[in-house]
Amino acid sequence: MKKHDVLFLTEDATHDDIIEIINDEAFGPGRFAKAAQRIREQGPHDRALSFVATDNGAVIASVRMTPVLAGSVNGHLLGPLAVRPSHKNLGIGRELVRIAVEGARKKGSEGVILVGDPPYYGPLGFEKVAYNALEFPGPVDPARVLVVPMADDTHARLKGVIGWRG
Ligand SMILES: CC(C)(COP(=O)(O)OP(=O)(O)OC[C@H]1O[C@@H](n2cnc3c(N)ncnc32)[C@H](O)[C@@H]1OP(=O)(O)O)[C@@H](O)C(=O)NCCC(=O)NCCS
């Protein structure tokens, strides 16, 4: 595969089945027990801010974004992010995160939040949320709760419950 064969597209309903397969492959059935997944089950994700990467027409990676109210921050929850094993370490994950974050910023989001590995997401602009400031609908490791702040006071207002925002 050549890098220029990869296209980044806005998600639509025709991608749903393959995204399920990619997420199953990346996370296994345990993914349904995650606290972030419980938020995603509260309401639909925002397709306009969710993206797939294709290689020769085949979807090989996906990122989804879900609107959330986090404390008083009108933000977005990023995830799941998954890249097929055949296409790892080509910068595709990073590019999907970049596109999703910039899309949210343009749409007026006050912050993109996720539960993930700081060494991966730190260089992409994510900062640690104050320990236990956000109350998820299930246990999370507070060291893995991260945000790209998009308003001056985003960090200060990330305090309280996080849940789906209609
Ligand atoms: C994590 C994942 C999305 C990365 O996608 P990718 O397209 O392979 O990553 P990129 O090419 O953008 O970046 C690769 C770099 O990130 C590093 N990296 C990958 N996963 C990492 C992690 N969990 N922590 C720290 N660094 C990580 C790689 O070692 C590589 O480093 P290098 O550039 O110094 O060689 C992909 O491996 C995946 O789908 N994993 C399974 C699902 C998952 O864990 N999702 C993230 C949830 S937090």
Ligand as a Chemical Component Dictionary entry (heavy atoms), coordinates in Angstrom:
data_LIG
# 
_chem_comp.id                   LIG 
_chem_comp.type                 NON-POLYMER 
_chem_comp.pdbx_formal_charge   0 
_chem_comp.three_letter_code    LIG 
# 
loop_
_chem_comp_atom.comp_id 
_chem_comp_atom.atom_id 
_chem_comp_atom.alt_atom_id 
_chem_comp_atom.type_symbol 
_chem_comp_atom.charge 
_chem_comp_atom.model_Cartn_x 
_chem_comp_atom.model_Cartn_y 
_chem_comp_atom.model_Cartn_z 
_chem_comp_atom.pdbx_ordinal 
LIG C1  C1  C 0 -3.809 3.098  18.724 1  
LIG C2  C2  C 0 -4.077 3.110  17.218 2  
LIG C3  C3  C 0 -5.399 3.810  16.958 3  
LIG C4  C4  C 0 -2.928 3.877  16.552 4  
LIG O1  O1  O 0 -3.209 4.018  15.179 5  
LIG P1  P1  P 0 -2.002 4.019  14.098 6  
LIG O2  O2  O 0 -2.553 4.518  12.817 7  
LIG O3  O3  O 0 -1.350 2.705  14.100 8  
LIG O4  O4  O 0 -1.027 5.084  14.784 9  
LIG P2  P2  P 0 -0.152 6.191  14.072 10 
LIG O5  O5  O 0 0.485  5.624  12.848 11 
LIG O6  O6  O 0 -0.929 7.430  13.956 12 
LIG O7  O7  O 0 0.943  6.417  15.206 13 
LIG C5  C5  C 0 1.885  5.427  15.424 14 
LIG C6  C6  C 0 2.753  5.797  16.598 15 
LIG O8  O8  O 0 1.972  5.768  17.793 16 
LIG C7  C7  C 0 2.541  4.862  18.698 17 
LIG N1  N1  N 0 1.475  4.250  19.483 18 
LIG C8  C8  C 0 0.516  3.429  19.057 19 
LIG N2  N2  N 0 -0.284 3.088  20.099 20 
LIG C9  C9  C 0 0.201  3.738  21.172 21 
LIG C10 C10 C 0 -0.194 3.788  22.527 22 
LIG N3  N3  N 0 -1.230 3.111  22.983 23 
LIG N4  N4  N 0 0.562  4.556  23.368 24 
LIG C11 C11 C 0 1.620  5.243  22.926 25 
LIG N5  N5  N 0 2.030  5.236  21.649 26 
LIG C12 C12 C 0 1.318  4.479  20.787 27 
LIG C13 C13 C 0 3.279  3.867  17.825 28 
LIG O9  O9  O 0 4.273  3.197  18.561 29 
LIG C14 C14 C 0 3.861  4.777  16.762 30 
LIG O10 O10 O 0 4.978  5.470  17.266 31 
LIG P3  P3  P 0 6.125  6.047  16.247 32 
LIG O11 O11 O 0 5.431  7.070  15.363 33 
LIG O12 O12 O 0 7.099  6.655  17.185 34 
LIG O13 O13 O 0 6.601  4.864  15.494 35 
LIG C15 C15 C 0 -4.096 1.683  16.617 36 
LIG O14 O14 O 0 -2.903 1.039  16.942 37 
LIG C16 C16 C 0 -5.260 0.829  17.104 38 
LIG O15 O15 O 0 -6.293 0.760  16.462 39 
LIG N6  N6  N 0 -5.091 0.143  18.261 40 
LIG C17 C17 C 0 -6.115 -0.674 18.832 41 
LIG C18 C18 C 0 -7.236 0.154  19.371 42 
LIG C19 C19 C 0 -6.782 1.234  20.322 43 
LIG O16 O16 O 0 -5.987 0.980  21.226 44 
LIG N7  N7  N 0 -7.324 2.465  20.134 45 
LIG C20 C20 C 0 -6.963 3.629  20.908 46 
LIG C21 C21 C 0 -7.763 3.685  22.130 47 
LIG S1  S1  S 0 -7.027 4.723  23.351 48 
# 
loop_
_chem_comp_bond.comp_id 
_chem_comp_bond.atom_id_1 
_chem_comp_bond.atom_id_2 
_chem_comp_bond.value_order 
_chem_comp_bond.pdbx_ordinal 
LIG C1  C2  SING 1  
LIG C2  C3  SING 2  
LIG C2  C4  SING 3  
LIG C2  C15 SING 4  
LIG C4  O1  SING 5  
LIG O1  P1  SING 6  
LIG P1  O2  DOUB 7  
LIG P1  O3  SING 8  
LIG P1  O4  SING 9  
LIG O4  P2  SING 10 
LIG P2  O5  DOUB 11 
LIG P2  O6  SING 12 
LIG P2  O7  SING 13 
LIG O7  C5  SING 14 
LIG C5  C6  SING 15 
LIG C6  O8  SING 16 
LIG C6  C14 SING 17 
LIG O8  C7  SING 18 
LIG C7  N1  SING 19 
LIG C7  C13 SING 20 
LIG N1  C8  SING 21 
LIG N1  C12 SING 22 
LIG C8  N2  DOUB 23 
LIG N2  C9  SING 24 
LIG C9  C10 SING 25 
LIG C9  C12 DOUB 26 
LIG C10 N3  SING 27 
LIG C10 N4  DOUB 28 
LIG N4  C11 SING 29 
LIG C11 N5  DOUB 30 
LIG N5  C12 SING 31 
LIG C13 O9  SING 32 
LIG C13 C14 SING 33 
LIG C14 O10 SING 34 
LIG O10 P3  SING 35 
LIG P3  O11 DOUB 36 
LIG P3  O12 SING 37 
LIG P3  O13 SING 38 
LIG C15 O14 SING 39 
LIG C15 C16 SING 40 
LIG C16 O15 DOUB 41 
LIG C16 N6  SING 42 
LIG N6  C17 SING 43 
LIG C17 C18 SING 44 
LIG C18 C19 SING 45 
LIG C19 O16 DOUB 46 
LIG C19 N7  SING 47 
LIG N7  C20 SING 48 
LIG C20 C21 SING 49 
LIG C21 S1  SING 50 
# 
